[in-house]
Amino acid sequence: MKSTIYYFSATGNSLEIARQISKGLDNCTIKSMTSQLPKKPVGGPDEVIGFVFPVYYLDMPLFMEQFVENLNILPGTYCFAITNYARYKGNALGNLEEILQNKNIQLNYADDVKMPGNYIVSYPPPNPDKLKEVLKNSRIKVNNIAKSISNNDEKPVEKSLLSRIFTKHLKFIIFGSISKWDEKFVSDNKCTCCGQCAEVCPVENIEIVNCHPIWQHHCERCLRCIQWCPTEAIQYGKKTVGVKRYHHPNVTVENFIETKD
Ligand SMILES: Cc1cc2nc3c(=O)[nH]c(=O)nc-3n(C[C@H](O)[C@H](O)[C@H](O)COP(=O)(O)O)c2cc1C
């Protein structure tokens, strides 16, 4: 049996979950949803396809939606989706299920995991004690999820009509103004022109011009550029000045590059 986990992760939480699940699966490959779409159809009977991703604005990341819509999945595939979030999970799994249903693909197993929050423009990461507790609880939950998935168990998406209606409107409002959002990114004099911000941006929204990052106005707001800058030289206006950066303790920036095509 072959298994593939498609993931997106800005700060490593989803990647760590994907790795933990992959240990219980035969012949499992972890692939980034920022890579090129596979040219051939994927999955099929006796194959497993999984999606692991963070909640963005009560939904899935926008480019992930496009990735899944365009992914050619063969009928009969055992499909799972695990999302993770800091406070409000919204209807990310319900919206993903709808996309799969439109392709006549069943979402066999769906669940969510609470993880440390990384939306640095609104709040700092948890303090060390809280961080330890959240990561410990998540490991326990993901362990159980991994066992269920390796047994090909079924778990339907929890339905919430309210969040379903709400997420549709929220997405419209948020991504209606997508182009203007990145105008507040700046790099300060700590910038060493290393180019890591451009390298980690999942949607190639950063160009290095005269040794400075320039954002190209199609930002998806994952904030990888801020979180992974080795000198903490990138700020979002004044909101992130002096705020601690976050990434999952087991994940390095090279890990993202390894799982790219
Ligand atoms: C753009 C953006 C939007 C987010 N929206 C939500 C949200 O609606 N609800 C929530 O609980 N967490 C939200 N978060 C927090 C992440 O879902 C959470 O920290 C997740 O574990 C990050 O996973 P990653 O490290 O794999 O990127 C958001 C984070 C970002 C960057």
PDBQT file of the ligand as one rigid body, heavy atoms in Angstrom, charges set to zero:
ROOT
HETATM    1  C1  LIG A 301      -3.070  33.750   8.263  1.00  0.00    +0.000 C 
HETATM    2  C2  LIG A 301      -3.385  32.964   9.508  1.00  0.00    +0.000 A 
HETATM    3  C3  LIG A 301      -4.702  32.784   9.875  1.00  0.00    +0.000 A 
HETATM    4  C4  LIG A 301      -5.015  32.020  10.998  1.00  0.00    +0.000 A 
HETATM    5  N1  LIG A 301      -6.338  31.825  11.320  1.00  0.00    +0.000 NA
HETATM    6  C5  LIG A 301      -6.659  31.079  12.392  1.00  0.00    +0.000 A 
HETATM    7  C6  LIG A 301      -8.034  30.865  12.747  1.00  0.00    +0.000 A 
HETATM    8  O1  LIG A 301      -8.964  31.295  12.075  1.00  0.00    +0.000 OA
HETATM    9  N2  LIG A 301      -8.281  30.123  13.852  1.00  0.00    +0.000 N 
HETATM   10  C7  LIG A 301      -7.290  29.608  14.635  1.00  0.00    +0.000 A 
HETATM   11  O2  LIG A 301      -7.594  28.973  15.654  1.00  0.00    +0.000 OA
HETATM   12  N3  LIG A 301      -5.985  29.760  14.306  1.00  0.00    +0.000 NA
HETATM   13  C8  LIG A 301      -5.645  30.479  13.217  1.00  0.00    +0.000 A 
HETATM   14  N4  LIG A 301      -4.318  30.651  12.869  1.00  0.00    +0.000 N 
HETATM   15  C9  LIG A 301      -3.271  29.937  13.652  1.00  0.00    +0.000 C 
HETATM   16  C10 LIG A 301      -2.816  28.635  12.971  1.00  0.00    +0.000 C 
HETATM   17  O3  LIG A 301      -3.899  27.932  12.406  1.00  0.00    +0.000 OA
HETATM   18  C11 LIG A 301      -2.116  27.694  13.960  1.00  0.00    +0.000 C 
HETATM   19  O4  LIG A 301      -1.154  28.340  14.732  1.00  0.00    +0.000 OA
HETATM   20  C12 LIG A 301      -1.483  26.495  13.245  1.00  0.00    +0.000 C 
HETATM   21  O5  LIG A 301      -1.128  25.529  14.195  1.00  0.00    +0.000 OA
HETATM   22  C13 LIG A 301      -0.236  26.868  12.442  1.00  0.00    +0.000 C 
HETATM   23  O6  LIG A 301       0.256  25.720  11.795  1.00  0.00    +0.000 OA
HETATM   24  P1  LIG A 301       1.617  25.675  10.952  1.00  0.00    +0.000 P 
HETATM   25  O7  LIG A 301       2.748  25.849  11.941  1.00  0.00    +0.000 OA
HETATM   26  O8  LIG A 301       1.624  24.342  10.342  1.00  0.00    +0.000 OA
HETATM   27  O9  LIG A 301       1.543  26.777   9.954  1.00  0.00    +0.000 OA
HETATM   28  C14 LIG A 301      -3.981  31.426  11.778  1.00  0.00    +0.000 A 
HETATM   29  C15 LIG A 301      -2.637  31.639  11.402  1.00  0.00    +0.000 A 
HETATM   30  C16 LIG A 301      -2.339  32.398  10.281  1.00  0.00    +0.000 A 
HETATM   31  C17 LIG A 301      -0.895  32.594   9.894  1.00  0.00    +0.000 C 
ENDROOT
TORSDOF 0
